[in-house]
Amino acid sequence: MSQALSFLRNPLVVALALIVALLVLGNALSPGFASGQQILRLLIVAALLGIVAAGQNLVILGGREGIDLSVGGVVSLSAIVAGNAMNGLDAGIPAAILACVATGAFFGLLNGLGVTLLRIPPLVMTLGMLGVLQGLLVVIRQGVPSGRAAPALSEFVTRPFLLGLPGIIWLWIAIGLLMAFILNRTVLGHRIYAIGSNEHAAFMAGVPVRRMRVLLFVLSGVFSAIAGFCLLGYSGSSFANVGEQYMLASIIAVVLGGTPLSGGKGGYTGTMAGAVLLVILQSILTTINIEESGRQMVFGATLLLLMLFYGRGRGLRA
Amino acid sequence: MTATPSIAREGRGGFGALLDRFPFLPAIVILIVLLVLNGLFEPNSLSFRSLTGLVRTYMALMLLAVAQTYVVYAADIDLSVGAIASLVNVTIIVLMQHLGGGGLSVVAALGVGVLVGLACGLVNGFVVAALRLQAIVATFATSIFFTGLALTILPVAGMPAPTAFWRTYGGSFFGIPFVFYCVAVLAVLLYLLARSRLATQLLAVGDGQQAAFQSGLPVTAIRIGGYALCGVFAALAAFCITGDTASGDPLVGAKMTLFSVAAVVLGGSALSGGFGTVVGSVIAALIIGLINALVFFAGTPSHWQNFVQGLAILAALMVGILVSRRGRA
């Protein structure tokens, strides 16, 4: 009996069930909510969050209190870098991509080195980096036009590309497949789980723990930079602090996807579902007609309720 | 006033032993360096008047850092302290307005404010310790909820505080600025709390939850107690914010949450729990204030200020952690 029902404890199943339930609820509250067009729009927003959450997920999987609070700053910064690099011209896109990835990798590298070489707790290191990034945003914004998205980039994010889905969704699917492949089928993936569940044992088994951890932070920076690049295409022009909302949202998407903050278990497929779930929830709250204050209260309470379905800590036993 | 478990750290002399007893030593050194630098760039910044202004502005952050420290003692974290402070800020502003703004109404409003802070702390403690949700995400969710409540009470910033209230906070009695009385009361309060059973129990839980449980400590109740204490101190911080800004703002505390975490770490407490002092957190809150002042006095161009502040705080965090590690490792 308990064997047969055990799939109900699978976070992915829970998330998918909740997504369907929320879509039905949303459609009941405002007919047309679950129409194809609407769902497509939600998926684009979810893809942006999901790409940030991919990096967040890797850092968290790596354990030792791994967390990246600087993702929002990198998203904002790379949106501005991309905007200035392409400045509305398709020809500037390759340079913009390179500049974004370099930016993300650079700040990720700094985070990784701080966490491994200086052994600063990730929460503190990335929190400090967030402060630096926010300051940098103020410097860059001063007097300089923030830059516009190239038409091709906007089209990639908002217009259908293949089978009616825009390019960004295909990109997200590709990232999802790649993450699943790396985490489940490669040595790299097994090493990530190894250092996340028992760093000492992994070290003894010959895993280059430090290099691995630096790599995770670099990847987190790069994923955030890609998301910032796409975000520019979504919003048309880059304005300050567009990325701020992604800091805690990406962590919540990971948690709702069944990866505990203690690391070592979980995966990205759940996180993708978590990102969709979070975006649908926010969207339902904006469609129902209540004051901003009430909306926030419902959102906070619902998040707590959702978390009850997942990874509650183990009770203490004597 | 340190509440450091000193057993198991015996047998090491010199610097390490000193750091064990006073984990906030690096913070004090940084504080002195910053004071000297401030004095070099702007001699006036060390005047009694300027220092009073500094304490008046950063009193709220000191109290929030203290609030955060008690949950960090038990290896928990509270990302809702800023939201609690905002909620208490608008609650007392609206109450004082409704009750007429007289002396009695102020006292009543402050009483209610403490209760609101306590209630928020209990909610956090319940979801983290009793429901066993992960502290970082759970307190972020409650912070959204508290912000929603604050917006219900006062949708837009701007309702003024009664004149008597901010005049008192900014004023002097017998030649001594009011904030220094606050500091004195805070010092006594922290001293008493450091010797309290709850503080020791929080540290014990932070040192090892399983061990604390097996030796018979009511771990869940203790963690809820830590969050409750945190909520009360966040309410006190809200009083200082209200005295300093003289108005209500439903989002006023939001930016202070992450600074409170930075202050706790800078003050020498371990985020992994079981080790730390509130004194360090108070000093670290002042360090953050002095860094901001120094960046200003050093003549940094206005749009570079945030960046330099960010770099300086990151550097201070690194130095603080590296020095205490060298001493304790």
Interface residues (C-beta under 8 A of the other chain):
Chain A: E65 I67 L69 G114 L118 R119 I120 P121 L123 V124 M125 L127 G128 M129 L130 G131 V132 L133 Q134 G135 L136 V138 V139 R141 Q142 L248 I251 I252 V255 P260 L261 E291 E292 S293 G294 R295 Q296 M297 V298 F299 G300 A301 L303 L304 M307 L308 G311 R312 G313 R314 G315 L316 A318
Chain B: I77 L79 V127 L131 R132 L133 Q134 I136 V137 A138 F140 A141 T142 S143 I144 F145 F146 T147 G148 L149 A150 L151 T152 P155 Q209 Q210 F213 Q214 V219 L258 V261 A262 V265 L271 S272 H303 W304 Q305 N306 F307 V308 Q309 G310 L311 I313 L314 L317 M318 I321 L322 R325
